Amino acid sequence: MTILTSKFNFRGRDPHPAAKASLATVLKVAGALGPYSTPGGSGTPVIGPIFRGAIVCMDVNGEAILADSDATNVAYQATQQKTPFFVAVDGDQDFDGAFVHKVTALQGGMEILTDQFTVDPGLIPGAPVCPGGNIVGDVGMFRLAVPTIVPATDEQIYGYVGSEGYNTVTGLLHVIIPQGV
């Protein structure tokens, strides 16, 4: 049902127990099918769209959807209101997630190692990252944010490539997501 070999993980080198201050929330998954919601439903869990380590945001009903930079950037450029992004800790593609269709999501104040990103030579330590989009086909994944000269057309940044950068041997990207980006 899910990729059990995902290398997504949280990372920390806390000098103090209170050094991590991520906001945790539980969000229902938008449009999710329950095990008995289909005609002739047998009670078999139905996997949803949110994978472990995905970047999610809330729709107008407060339910989790995969974050799409193409959509959030249009909204941001029109209203100058930022979309709150979260990282899904568990997703709804494993057995229990597919059964309840709720995801635990963290907002910021964390470091992660992830294999959920689009490879780019610009992924160097300190580079800004944002959610992917439909145009490239990497919705919900991390990708390099492309700043422009005109601030109103910039992509909404969610975090930064950490000091370990992109490790070509392990295939993991070190990402730091500050609180309140």
C-alpha positions as CSV (number, residue, x, y, z in Angstrom):
1,M,0.0,0.0,0.0
2,T,2.8,2.4,0.7
3,I,6.5,2.7,0.0
4,L,7.9,1.1,3.0
5,T,11.4,2.0,2.0
6,S,10.9,5.8,2.2
7,K,13.9,7.4,3.7
8,F,12.0,10.4,5.2
9,N,13.0,11.1,8.8
10,F,13.3,13.8,11.3
11,R,16.7,15.1,12.1
12,G,17.9,17.0,15.2
13,R,20.9,17.8,17.2
14,D,19.2,19.6,20.0
15,P,21.4,21.3,22.5
16,H,18.4,21.7,24.7
17,P,15.2,19.5,25.1
18,A,13.0,22.5,24.2
19,A,15.0,23.4,21.0
20,K,12.3,21.9,18.7
21,A,9.1,23.8,18.8
22,S,7.1,22.5,15.9
23,L,3.4,23.0,15.8
24,A,1.7,19.6,15.4
25,T,-1.8,19.2,14.2
26,V,-4.0,16.4,12.9
27,L,-5.8,17.1,9.6
28,K,-8.5,15.1,7.8
29,V,-7.6,14.3,4.3
30,A,-9.7,16.1,1.7
31,G,-11.9,13.8,-0.5
32,A,-10.7,10.6,1.2
33,L,-12.7,7.5,0.7
34,G,-13.5,5.4,3.7
35,P,-13.3,1.6,3.7
36,Y,-17.1,1.3,3.4
37,S,-17.8,4.4,1.2
38,T,-17.6,2.7,-2.2
39,P,-20.5,0.6,-3.5
40,G,-19.9,-3.0,-2.3
41,G,-17.2,-1.7,0.1
42,S,-15.5,-4.6,1.8
43,G,-13.9,-2.7,4.6
44,T,-10.5,-2.8,2.8
45,P,-8.6,0.4,3.5
46,V,-8.3,2.7,0.4
47,I,-5.0,4.5,0.1
48,G,-5.1,8.3,-0.3
49,P,-2.9,10.8,-2.0
50,I,-0.7,12.0,0.9
51,F,2.6,10.2,1.3
52,R,4.9,10.2,4.3
53,G,7.0,13.4,4.3
54,A,4.7,15.2,1.8
55,I,4.2,19.0,2.1
56,V,0.6,19.6,2.7
57,C,-1.6,22.7,3.1
58,M,-5.3,23.1,4.1
59,D,-8.1,23.6,1.6
60,V,-11.1,25.9,2.4
61,N,-12.6,23.2,4.6
62,G,-9.4,22.9,6.7
63,E,-8.6,19.5,5.3
64,A,-5.2,18.4,4.1
65,I,-4.3,18.5,0.4
66,L,-0.9,18.1,-1.2
67,A,0.8,21.5,-1.5
68,D,1.0,22.8,-5.0
69,S,3.3,25.8,-5.6
70,D,1.6,26.6,-8.9
71,A,-1.8,27.1,-7.1
72,T,-0.5,28.7,-3.9
73,N,1.7,31.2,-5.8
74,V,-1.2,32.4,-7.9
75,A,-3.2,32.9,-4.6
76,Y,-0.2,34.6,-2.9
77,Q,0.4,37.0,-5.8
78,A,-3.3,38.0,-5.9
79,T,-3.8,38.5,-2.1
80,Q,-0.2,38.6,-0.6
81,Q,-1.5,36.1,2.0
82,K,0.8,33.2,2.6
83,T,-0.4,29.6,2.7
84,P,0.5,27.7,5.9
85,F,2.5,24.6,4.8
86,F,3.0,21.5,6.9
87,V,5.0,18.3,6.6
88,A,2.9,15.1,6.9
89,V,4.5,12.8,9.5
90,D,2.6,9.7,8.5
91,G,0.5,10.2,5.4
92,D,-2.6,8.2,4.5
93,Q,-1.0,5.5,2.3
94,D,0.0,3.0,5.0
95,F,-2.6,0.7,6.6
96,D,-3.8,2.8,9.5
97,G,-3.6,6.1,7.5
98,A,-5.6,4.5,4.7
99,F,-8.2,3.4,7.2
100,V,-8.7,6.7,9.1
101,H,-7.6,9.3,6.5
102,K,-6.1,11.7,9.0
103,V,-2.5,12.9,9.0
104,T,-0.3,14.2,11.7
105,A,1.4,17.3,10.3
106,L,4.1,19.6,11.6
107,Q,4.3,23.3,10.6
108,G,7.9,24.3,11.3
109,G,10.8,24.4,13.7
110,M,12.4,21.2,12.5
111,E,15.1,19.6,10.5
112,I,14.3,16.6,8.2
113,L,16.1,14.3,5.8
114,T,13.9,13.4,2.9
115,D,13.8,11.6,-0.4
116,Q,10.7,13.5,-1.4
117,F,12.2,16.2,-3.6
118,T,13.0,17.1,-7.2
119,V,16.8,16.9,-7.9
120,D,18.3,20.2,-9.0
121,P,22.0,21.3,-9.1
122,G,20.9,24.4,-7.2
123,L,20.1,22.4,-4.0
124,I,23.1,23.7,-2.1
125,P,23.2,24.5,1.6
126,G,21.2,27.7,2.3
127,A,19.2,27.5,-0.9
128,P,15.4,28.2,-0.5
129,V,12.9,25.4,-1.1
130,C,9.2,25.4,-1.7
131,P,6.5,22.8,-2.5
132,G,6.5,21.4,-6.0
133,G,3.7,21.9,-8.5
134,N,1.5,20.4,-11.2
135,I,3.5,21.9,-14.0
136,V,6.6,19.8,-13.2
137,G,4.6,17.0,-11.6
138,D,6.2,17.1,-8.2
139,V,3.1,18.2,-6.1
140,G,3.8,17.8,-2.4
141,M,7.5,17.3,-2.8
142,F,10.3,19.8,-2.0
143,R,11.9,21.7,-4.9
144,L,14.3,24.6,-5.4
145,A,12.5,27.9,-5.0
146,V,13.2,30.4,-7.8
147,P,13.3,34.0,-6.6
148,T,12.6,36.7,-9.1
149,I,13.4,40.4,-9.3
150,V,9.8,41.3,-8.7
151,P,8.9,40.3,-5.1
152,A,5.2,40.0,-5.9
153,T,6.0,37.1,-8.3
154,D,8.3,35.2,-6.0
155,E,7.5,31.6,-4.9
156,Q,6.4,31.2,-1.3
157,I,9.5,29.7,0.5
158,Y,8.9,27.0,3.1
159,G,12.4,26.2,4.2
160,Y,16.1,26.0,3.3
161,V,18.6,23.3,2.3
162,G,20.5,22.4,5.4
163,S,24.2,22.2,6.0
164,E,24.4,18.6,4.7
165,G,22.8,19.6,1.4
166,Y,21.9,16.9,-1.1
167,N,23.7,13.7,-0.5
168,T,24.1,11.9,-3.9
169,V,25.2,8.7,-2.2
170,T,22.1,8.3,0.1
171,G,19.7,10.2,-2.1
172,L,18.6,12.4,0.8
173,L,18.1,16.1,1.1
174,H,18.7,17.9,4.4
175,V,16.0,20.5,4.9
176,I,15.7,23.0,7.7
177,I,12.2,24.5,8.2
178,P,12.3,27.5,10.5
179,Q,9.3,28.4,12.6
180,G,7.0,30.8,10.9
181,V,8.4,30.8,7.3
